[in-house]
Amino acid sequence: MLNGHKFIGWIPLYFIKFGKQHAMSKIFVGNHIFTFDQIHIGDWPSLSAYIDEALGFCREWLLGTDYFWLQTSGSTGIPKKIKVHREQMTISANATRNFFKIQEEADLLCCLNTQMIGGKMMLVRAMEWKSNLYLVEPTSDPLAAFGMSQPFDFAAMVPFQVETSLDNSHSSQMLTHIKNLIIGGAPIKNDLMARVAKLPINVYQTFGMTETVSHVALAKISTDGELIYHALPGVHLSIGANSNLIISAPMAIEKTIHTNDIVSLINDHSFKWKGRSDFTINSGGIKIQPEEVEKTISKELGEYLQGKRFFIFGEKNENFGQIICLLVEDASVSDRQSEFLIQKMKEKMSRYQVPKKVFFLNSFEITASGKINRPATLEKLSL
């Protein structure tokens, strides 16, 4: 039992508290309680690989380790390890604290993979902000482990976790107890955004990557459905010749990063995100952003896809160079369903956006950070 609620499956809860002085801190792991001194010398039993990694990172941080090796997600290319200095992570944590005006001894929730930048930065924020951190091993419904009386000042989730939480009455109520929620890892679908916008809390979509040491810009989700990203304090933005975003940030691996993200720049601190240049489809000389087509499909045909995951890609074509195709995560389909979807898209979408083919796969490949791994998924399709 946990706060009067029975566990459904194995969802271990870990409570890490960092007080104003680290020496007074305690770490609660289920029924285990560890002092800061124990963590400092590495004195804890091996409870799981996840706990060992998380507490091991905390120990290295508290020992003053200067740099860490982080794994990129691999959602757009081959995963790689990059070296991140402590100062960069500290700058990132401080910028987020200033953006949200987080006070000391705040209650934080981390339910992300702590091997990736999103999860690791939650650990850093807790230590740097002198906050209480509730650490839940990543699951699709992390809030199921908590009682209704538990509020959070700050939490981070991926879209799938938010969607699952909204579908669970208990977890949906728990979401309303989060003062500031950031959602990252992948763009939020229109139908999910509409549901999130109704929550009586501050919810933001993040923009960032491992190379920028977590997010560098945030877009507040509201009922108008338009996402405008605002840079964190100290971050400046510009665009290149092809409307690709250029980021100048003190927390980034390189002080100036030329991204593959196509944006509409509002000023040097804000923008609207349109898509990625490495996903751009060139069909008969017309350049199409898959992300914009996906947004339209989500808005106009969400009821027909019934919450299924999908994405747009370009298939090679002798006449047009590429043609637009839709890939849906679904095992049991027929040619009739494919034809039906194409007909509905023709009725509701611009002719330049309508996919010429619809493909189905039993399951998509997912990265460690929860994103759809498009290259790996397309390899399974074997066109």
SULPE-V85189 format. One record per residue. RES is the residue in one small letter. PHI is phi in whole degrees, -180 to 180 (999 if undefined). Layout:
# SULPE-V85189
res: {RES:RES}
phi: {PHI:PHI}
This chain:
# SULPE-V85189
res: {m:l:n:g:h:k:f:i:g:w:i:p:l:y:f:i:k:f:g:k:q:h:a:m:s:k:i:f:v:g:n:h:i:f:t:f:d:q:i:h:i:g:d:w:p:s:l:s:a:y:i:d:e:a:l:g:f:c:r:e:w:l:l:g:t:d:y:f:w:l:q:t:s:g:s:t:g:i:p:k:k:i:k:v:h:r:e:q:m:t:i:s:a:n:a:t:r:n:f:f:k:i:q:e:e:a:d:l:l:c:c:l:n:t:q:m:i:g:g:k:m:m:l:v:r:a:m:e:w:k:s:n:l:y:l:v:e:p:t:s:d:p:l:a:a:f:g:m:s:q:p:f:d:f:a:a:m:v:p:f:q:v:e:t:s:l:d:n:s:h:s:s:q:m:l:t:h:i:k:n:l:i:i:g:g:a:p:i:k:n:d:l:m:a:r:v:a:k:l:p:i:n:v:y:q:t:f:g:m:t:e:t:v:s:h:v:a:l:a:k:i:s:t:d:g:e:l:i:y:h:a:l:p:g:v:h:l:s:i:g:a:n:s:n:l:i:i:s:a:p:m:a:i:e:k:t:i:h:t:n:d:i:v:s:l:i:n:d:h:s:f:k:w:k:g:r:s:d:f:t:i:n:s:g:g:i:k:i:q:p:e:e:v:e:k:t:i:s:k:e:l:g:e:y:l:q:g:k:r:f:f:i:f:g:e:k:n:e:n:f:g:q:i:i:c:l:l:v:e:d:a:s:v:s:d:r:q:s:e:f:l:i:q:k:m:k:e:k:m:s:r:y:q:v:p:k:k:v:f:f:l:n:s:f:e:i:t:a:s:g:k:i:n:r:p:a:t:l:e:k:l:s:l}
phi: {999:-142:53:83:-119:-81:-67:-111:78:-100:-124:-68:-113:-128:-118:-112:-118:-109:-81:-65:-121:-58:-63:-93:-75:-131:-120:-104:-123:59:-90:-92:-125:-120:-84:-60:-60:-65:-66:-59:-98:79:-95:-148:-73:-78:-96:-170:-61:-63:-67:-59:-67:-65:-69:-63:-64:-58:-62:-61:-64:-69:-78:90:-54:-81:-148:-138:-98:-118:-97:-75:-72:81:-73:-122:-172:-74:-60:-146:-98:-129:-93:-121:-84:-54:-60:-65:-68:-66:-61:-61:-62:-67:-65:-66:-61:-67:-63:-95:56:-77:-92:-63:64:-71:-102:-114:-120:-120:-128:-104:-67:-78:-83:-103:-61:-61:-70:-62:-69:-65:-65:-64:-60:-61:-72:-73:-88:56:-113:-89:-120:-96:-114:-112:-57:-54:-141:-72:-131:-66:-76:-64:-81:-110:-85:-61:-81:-93:-94:-133:-84:-156:-148:-131:-142:-98:-54:-63:-66:-65:-62:-64:-62:-66:-81:-107:-59:-64:-66:-61:-67:-64:-59:-72:-95:-98:-70:-131:-119:-109:-121:-143:98:-167:-62:-88:-66:-57:-67:-69:-61:-64:-70:-65:-62:-82:-70:-83:-138:-87:-124:-130:-86:-95:-131:174:-159:-58:-66:-101:56:77:-72:-122:-149:-137:-120:-74:-88:-134:-68:-77:77:-97:-100:-117:-86:-117:-70:-68:-54:91:-98:-122:-124:-155:-129:-90:-63:-104:66:-79:-71:-116:-113:-115:-144:-67:-91:-74:-59:-113:-64:-128:-118:-92:-92:-97:-91:-90:-134:-107:-79:-89:-157:-76:-129:-152:-162:-111:-88:-111:160:-114:-67:-77:-103:-57:-105:-108:-115:62:89:-97:-90:-124:-92:-53:-63:-72:-66:-61:-64:-65:-62:-60:-75:-93:-126:-55:-66:-83:-90:50:78:-71:-78:-158:-157:-100:-146:-104:-102:-60:-146:-64:-83:-113:87:-146:-125:-78:-132:-113:-117:-116:-84:-164:-90:-103:-137:-135:-61:-64:-65:-62:-64:-63:-62:-62:-64:-64:-67:-64:-74:-114:-127:-62:-63:-77:-100:-69:-62:-82:-138:-123:-116:-131:-130:-62:-154:-87:-84:-121:-78:-63:-94:94:-87:-71:-88:-63:-58:-68:-67:-67:-63:-69:-71:53:-71}
